[in-house]
Every structure is written in C-alpha cells, then in structure tokens.
Amino acid sequence: MAGISVILCTVPSHQVGTDIAGTLVTKRLAACVNIMPGLTSIYEWEGKLENEAEFLLIVKTSDDRIPDLVRKIEEIHPYDVPEIIALPVNSGSEPYIKWVINSVNDEPATEA
C-alpha cells in the first residue's frame, strides 16, 4: 500500500488557512486539512526576533502528492518562506489511510 504523510504549515490568519485548505482539497492535493488556532511562533527573521500569532494547518496527503502540494502552497502562501514540513505516517487505521490515498487520486474515489 502506498504511504501517506502529514504536512505541517503555519499561516498568519484563519482566512488564509481556509483559502489554502480549500485549494489543496479541491485540487485533490490533500484529503483533509485541520486548522488549529492559538499558536505563538517565536523565530528570528532578517535579524529580528519575531513573536507572532499563527494558525497551524495539519494536512493529510499521499506521499506521491507531496511535491505538487508543496509547489501549490509555495505559490499561494503569503509568506516569503512558508513552513512546510512533511512527517511520514508509519501506521494507522487502514481504512483511513486508504481514504486519504483515494481522496487525492486524480480520479474521484468510489466505494467498494
């Protein structure tokens, strides 16, 4: 069975997160995107310590869709260097993993 991954991506607002999530799902690059509020990101950017409120996107996709998903996020994300980190899923519910893979296929998924 093909593998799946979870992609982490921070965004500056709920609206930006909703826009990116909708694009990823409708273009079949992601099966599901969760938007988590309440993050505080502390990092150094261009020599300055930043302390920003952000939202976290938790994106589920198949491993073979990651390159296209990364390109799309980079294309539409407002940050110069968006956080895009892929974490492999080593195990999980087999029906859920199959659903993720079917959801990002080029053809619409059908139930058996």
C-alpha positions as CSV (number, residue, x, y, z in Angstrom):
1,M,0.0,0.0,0.0
2,A,1.2,3.5,-0.8
3,G,2.2,5.7,2.1
4,I,0.7,8.9,3.5
5,S,2.2,11.9,5.3
6,V,1.1,14.7,7.5
7,I,2.2,18.2,6.4
8,L,2.6,21.0,8.9
9,C,2.2,24.5,7.6
10,T,1.7,27.7,9.6
11,V,-0.4,30.6,8.3
12,P,-1.0,34.2,9.5
13,S,-4.8,34.0,9.8
14,H,-7.8,31.7,9.8
15,Q,-8.9,33.1,6.4
16,V,-5.5,32.4,4.8
17,G,-5.7,28.9,6.3
18,T,-9.2,28.3,4.9
19,D,-8.2,29.6,1.5
20,I,-5.1,27.3,1.3
21,A,-7.0,24.3,2.7
22,G,-9.8,24.7,0.2
23,T,-7.4,24.9,-2.7
24,L,-5.5,21.8,-1.6
25,V,-8.6,19.7,-1.1
26,T,-10.4,20.9,-4.3
27,K,-7.2,20.3,-6.3
28,R,-7.0,16.8,-4.7
29,L,-3.6,17.5,-3.3
30,A,-4.9,16.9,0.3
31,A,-7.6,14.6,1.6
32,C,-8.2,16.8,4.7
33,V,-6.8,19.9,6.3
34,N,-7.3,20.7,10.0
35,I,-6.9,24.4,11.0
36,M,-5.7,24.8,14.6
37,P,-5.8,28.3,16.2
38,G,-3.9,29.6,19.1
39,L,-0.2,29.2,18.1
40,T,2.5,31.6,19.1
41,S,5.6,31.3,16.9
42,I,8.9,32.7,18.0
43,Y,11.6,32.8,15.5
44,E,14.4,35.0,14.1
45,W,13.7,36.6,10.7
46,E,16.1,39.0,8.9
47,G,18.0,39.6,12.2
48,K,14.9,40.4,14.3
49,L,13.3,38.2,16.9
50,E,9.6,37.7,15.9
51,N,6.7,36.7,18.2
52,E,3.6,36.1,16.0
53,A,0.2,34.6,16.5
54,E,-0.4,32.0,13.8
55,F,-2.6,29.1,12.8
56,L,-1.4,25.6,12.1
57,L,-2.5,23.6,9.1
58,I,-2.4,19.8,9.5
59,V,-2.6,18.4,6.0
60,K,-3.1,14.7,5.2
61,T,-1.9,13.5,1.8
62,S,-0.3,10.6,-0.1
63,D,3.4,10.6,-0.3
64,D,3.3,10.9,-4.1
65,R,1.3,14.1,-4.0
66,I,3.8,15.9,-1.7
67,P,5.8,17.6,-4.5
68,D,2.7,19.1,-6.1
69,L,1.3,20.1,-2.7
70,V,4.5,21.9,-1.7
71,R,4.6,23.7,-5.0
72,K,1.0,24.8,-4.6
73,I,1.5,26.0,-1.0
74,E,4.6,28.0,-2.1
75,E,2.6,29.5,-5.0
76,I,-0.3,30.8,-2.9
77,H,1.1,31.3,0.6
78,P,1.7,34.9,1.7
79,Y,5.0,34.2,3.4
80,D,8.3,34.5,1.6
81,V,9.4,31.2,3.2
82,P,6.4,29.3,4.4
83,E,6.8,26.4,6.9
84,I,6.1,23.2,5.0
85,I,7.2,20.1,6.9
86,A,6.3,16.5,5.8
87,L,6.1,13.9,8.5
88,P,5.6,10.2,7.4
89,V,2.8,8.2,8.9
90,N,4.3,4.9,9.9
91,S,1.0,3.3,10.9
92,G,-2.7,4.0,11.5
93,S,-6.2,3.0,10.7
94,E,-6.0,1.1,7.3
95,P,-9.5,2.4,6.2
96,Y,-8.4,6.0,7.0
97,I,-5.1,5.6,5.1
98,K,-7.0,4.1,2.1
99,W,-9.4,7.0,2.2
100,V,-6.6,9.6,2.2
101,I,-5.0,7.8,-0.8
102,N,-8.3,7.5,-2.7
103,S,-9.1,11.2,-1.9
104,V,-6.0,12.5,-3.6
105,N,-6.1,10.3,-6.7
106,D,-6.7,12.0,-10.0
107,E,-10.0,10.1,-10.4
108,P,-12.8,10.5,-7.9
109,A,-12.9,7.8,-5.3
110,T,-15.6,5.1,-5.4
111,E,-16.8,3.0,-2.6
112,A,-16.4,-0.8,-2.9
